[in-house]
Amino acid sequence: MAENETKWRIGLISCEDDPVYGAPLKEYITSWLKPLQTNKDGPQLDVDIFDAKHGEYPSDSACNKYAGFIVGGSLSSVTDIHKEQWISVLADKLREMHDKKIKMFGLCFGHQILAHALGGEVKMRENGLKINARTMKVADDINRKLFKDKESDIKTCTLYACHEDAVIRLPEGSTLLATSHENPNELWIKDGCVMGMQAHPELGASSQGRESLQKLAQNAVAMGKLESEAVHELECSMTTTQTNDDWAAKVLYSFFNA
């Protein structure tokens, strides 16, 4: 862990400034990781945010101050990398950080741009936008690679996801750690310093985050990208579905501190 054992400093590379998701992202991340701090011996979280859309990145000398960097989600598409310069700049920066073995954890778009930057392939889903709580099968490797306690040894996990694109081919040398019927590449790790997760545990972990998921779904309906019935199904799931956001937080913590 960077600096000391009591203060857990994370860099958050924000890839969105939309008021529904981008603006409150730091708050969502903090709420998601809050359970890690409930133990008196647990880490005290400190999050610094960097705005990728406006070219803000940590300096090379500052990177070693952080346990790792979370690369957040975005309403933009990795497939528009040749149209939106900031995405191309982001990919270059992530490659540089990977070459220096700086730990990075991508969420949704973050997982997709990491995969693309390191040689994987991202495409639009054939069935378009999907917003749902999905259950994924967890590989035995995740317990061997990350966890030492049986408490984290689960075979399946359920998390909320919201994406129109998907990683259809992982970078060479990656290890697949979780898969689902909707998306074959849900969670993966490469070279011990990069991990990607398609889901949004930072949104599923709080009532405010779940409200944002609903707003994103409602906006998608208005744009003709989602049927109104899907919004109803999403809202119903939020009263009946138990998600494993705490487990996902443990994945991040164990990865950054492995």
Order of alpha helices (4+ residues) and beta strands (2+ residues): beta-alpha-beta-beta-alpha-beta-alpha-beta-beta-alpha-beta-beta-beta-beta-beta-alpha-alpha-alpha-alpha
